[in-house]
Amino acid sequence: MRGLMALPGLLRLFLWNCKLDISRNMAYRFNFIAGTLISLLNSGVAPIVQYLIFTTTNGYPGWTVQQLILFQGVLLLWGGVRTMVFGRVLPEMNSLVGSGEFDRLLVKPYPPMGVLLASGFQLSGFAPTIAGVVIIAMSLSSLDVVWHWWTLPLFLVLLLVGCCLYAALLILMCCIILVAIQMGRLGELFEKLLSFSDYPISIYPRILGRLFSIALPFAIWINFPAQTLLNRLDVTMIWGAIVSIVLLFVSHGLWKLCLSKYTSAGG
Amino acid sequence: MSAFLKVLEMNVRVFFQYRASFGISLVIFPIVLIVNVMLFESLYAYSGNDEIRGYSLTQMIWYFAAVPFVYVFIYNFAASRLSGRILAGELTMDFLRPLHIYYYEFAHAAASRIIGVSVEFLPTLFIYSLIYYPDFLTFASFFKFLIVAIFAFILMFQLNFIVGLTAFVLKENSAVSDIMNITLGLLGGAAVPLDFMPEAVQRVVQFLPFQYIFYEPLQYFLNQPDKAGVTPLLYTLLVQLIWIAALYVINRLIWAYFSKQFCAAGG
């Protein structure tokens, strides 16, 4: 089954994997409770670092402390969502290719990348998602922002497009794993690259700001949704969204190319 | 000792087969450096100061650039490998080996770091220096960094092995691993220099081993004034040695207690 025809089945597979992951977590209760608290703490590291930098320097151009707290809320929410949807993809790919089990994905009725993406659910993203929503709601109530009928739908659309961009980059990483086989620290390097989206675009020089808004639109994850909530819309958001979707198609094409050259252990 | 060296040699051979995967750092790390340069140049310009919390612009850029260097020295999989063995019941096989699993894992970790340092650290340092020259770095400070980083690796291994041993009780110990990573990030100085932390936190951190894994090696690398001469180096090494000895004893005590109670499939 290929293309859009596979989508309903892959969604069912995703839900099935969600149930499995929840059951797996419940089997080790201490680890589950501790893991939930830890994931909340873990997602709080970047906001803490930013707050420390913000308070020990002159702050960030164009951002007040209240607005920065809203930004942190969106940062937490995005971190939670991406962990819940895609958290297990890279480790799973690493493990499958490293152990030679990737081949079994090739004989499944759904496309291998679809199966991989459908196995991404990780329960540890739940706590930061909730924390993000609470922080956003609290900071919005203290900020004097005019809301329009389109604010929330646009915010949700940007999160959805953000998922497309993240999936595109994950697919590229999976291509690297497929070619190089053993990529122990790829996840760490990947996170390091993506961490540049954790800061407001305004603190970067103009050229880098443009790069992160349009060419490699990391801004779609946190900056654009936060700016939307603050009612500070920008035309670069449209370009960023278009490029994100184009990147998804490009990376999928590259994946198919890598897959066609994949020889496995048998040659 | 000969068995240990044999395991070390064997693992070096295995890791060397995947040297290309280590090489990916050579592509990604410089990108991280370039973005850091732009980020901090912008922040320093906006704050209007030459120094922030005792760090010049060059030192600040290199602090964040050199955090992955320390990771290259200390990174090891002892916690997850040990937990995996306990979960899968494979630890029973390790009881039959002539070499104690502690030393086997140490050899495995050392082998991966030998390859990591030679394939990742040295070339990346060279490339970094071409991009943004570390005018603070001297031969002496570099040499001191190497010694402190090697001790940091041994210290990190002790901590990781203790985390691995928690799997005797918890089975799944990824939450404990996450706790340690967050602690290392915030209290070890990996996420942000400890000088940015409130004073109360800085005082507490002095009584913990974490700063001797990240913060201290980085201070020698950055050639900070308070690390000049031999006395600070001897003091740091002494504290590292004390922590290593203390954690080694804890390791052996935990192992002695729980290994007697361990029961895999088959009794």
Interface residues (C-beta under 8 A of the other chain):
Chain A: A27 Y28 F30 N31 A34 G35 I38 S39 L41 N42 V45 I48 V49 L52 I53 T56 T57 N58 Y60 P61 I176 A180 I181 Q182 M183 G184 R185 L186 E188 L189 K192 L193 F196 Y199 I203 Y204 P205 L208
Chain B: Q17 Y18 A20 S21 I24 S25 I28 F29 I31 V32 V35 M38 L39 E41 S42 L43 Y46 S47 G48 N49 I52 R53 P68 Y71 Y75 F77 S112 L170 K171 E172 N173 S174 A175 V176 D178 I179 N181 I182 G185 L186 A191 V192 F196 M197
